Amino acid sequence: MVPALLILFGVALVSGFHQGFKKSEGAVIEQSRAFFEEGQLEEAIKLLERRLAEKPEDVGAAREFGVNLMLLHRYQQAVEYQEFVVRLDPYDAQTRVDLGLNYSRHQGRVQEAVEALSEAVAISPSPRNRVLLAQCLALSGRLQEAEDLARSVAQESPDYPFAQKFLRELASERGLGWSSQGGA
């Protein structure tokens, strides 16, 4: 189950990048995004590093920096900026998702991943965020909570395929059958 969960985590991480950011965050962030779109991640990083050296409390630049560090597989460095953004922006669900995925996939900090994803779900209880939390709950050994959460997503959002996929994988791991109608 763990490899399949990691694939789903990866899909969620990449699909969440650069969503939810406001154009008003400034020219530096817009320029870093232009570099990103052109495939010049190192240039985006350098630009954001200069911005953060000038204005270390710039949450938008820190958020963007964390995203780019993740894309460059600089996960430990990204954690610092993700944690900074989470401390300063109580409404940023996406950075909490990114942090939770970083904790679980790259830091081996599954319980902290559950906490970050729980916060993300409290802010934005989308099917995606709830299934990511269910996956982390399963990784932490909280299988019944994971199943209950994923089952509620599958019932409330039957068109969201990842809840049903996760439930099938979980049931297979546990040696059980599962149906979308409510059980084995």
N, C-alpha and C positions, 0 to 999 in steps of 0.2 A: 504494500500500500504506500510506503514512503516514497518510492520513485514517482508513482502516479501523482501523489500530492505535490511533490516538488515541481512537476510539470505544470500543474494547475496554478501553483504559486507563481511560477515564472510568467505564465500567461497573464495573470492578474497584475503582476508588477509592471510589465511592459505596457499593458493596456491602460494603466492608471497614470503613467508618466505624462507630464505636461498638461494634465486636465485640471480644470478648476482654477487656473491662474488668471489674474486680472491684468488687462493691458496697462492699467494705470501704475503698475509697479515700477515703471521707469524704463528709460532708454537702455540702461545697462542690461536689464533682463531681456528686453526685446532683442538687443544685439547678441546676447548669449544664445537665445533661441535661434536666431538666424545662423549663427555658427553651428549649432546643433543640426539644423535642417540641412546644412551644407556638408555634414559629416565631419566637421572640425571641432570635435569634443575637447581636445587639448586647448584650443583657442578659447572656447567657452569657459573652460576651467580657469585659465589665466585671467580672463576678464572678470570673472566672479571673485577670484582671489584678490584682485586689486580692489574691487568694490568693497569686499569684506574687510580688507586692511584699512580702507578709508572710513568705513561705516560698519563696524562689527555688529551693530544691533539691527541691521537690515534683514528682516525676517524673509522677505521675498527673495533676496539674493541668497540667503542661507538655504532656503527651500530649493531653489534652482540648482545651487551648488551640490546639495545632497543627491538630487536626481541625477545629475551628470556624473558624480562620483560612482553611483550605483552602476550606471551604464559602462563605466570604465573598470568595473569590478574592483573598485577600491572601497570595499564594504565597511571595513573598520573605520576609515576616515568618514564615510557617509553617515555612520551611526552618530557621530558627534554633532553633525549639522541637523540630522533628523531629530535628535533629542532636543536640541536648541529650539527648533521650530515648534515642536510639540509643547515645550515649556511656555513659549510666548504666544502661541496662537491656539486658544482653546476650541476653535471651530474647524480646524484643519483635519478633516477625516482622512484625506488622501495621504498626507505625510504619516499619519498614524498607521495606515495600511502598509505603506512602504517600510516604515520602521519595524512593524511586526513581521513582515516578510524577511527583512534583513536579519532581524533577531533569529528567526526560526531557520532560515536557510543557510546563513553564513556565520552566525555567531554561536549557535548551539544554545541559545537562550529562549527555550520554548515557553517557559512560564511568563517571561517578560513579553513575548510575542502575543500570548493570550491576553495579557493586560492591554497592550497597545491596540490590538484588534477589537477588544471589548469596548475601548474608548471610541474607536472608529465607528462601531456599530451604534453606540449611543448617540453619536452625532449624525450618522447617515446609515440607517438600517436597511440598506439596499440588499437585494438577494446576494449579490457578489460579496459584499462585506460580511454578511452573515455566514455564507459558505466558507469563506476564508477563515473566519473564526472557528467554525465547526472543524475544519481541517486541523487547525492548531490545537483545538481541544483534544482531538483524536491523537495527535502526536504527543500530547502531554499525558496520555493515558486516561483521559476523561471521556471514554467511549460513549457512555449513555448520554451525557450532555451533548456530545457531538452529534449523535444520531437524532436526538430530540430536536436540536436546532435545525439540522439539515432537513429533517422530515417536515418541520413547520414551513421552511422555505419551499420545499417541493409542493406542499399543499397550497400555500398562498400564491406561489408563482410557478404554476405548472409549465410555463413556457421557458423557464430558466433551466437549461439542461444540466448545469454543473451540480445542482443539488441532487438530482436523481443519479447522476454518474457517481458522485461521492458516496451516496447511500449504497449503490450497488457494490462499489469497491469495499466499503466498510463491511457490508454483509458477507462478501466473499472472504475477507480477512477473518471474519468471525465464524465462518462456516455456516452462514445462514442464507436463506433466500430473502428477497425483498421485492415488494411491488409498490407502485406509486399510490395504491389504494389504501396503504396504511399498515403494512407489515409483512411478516414472513409468510 
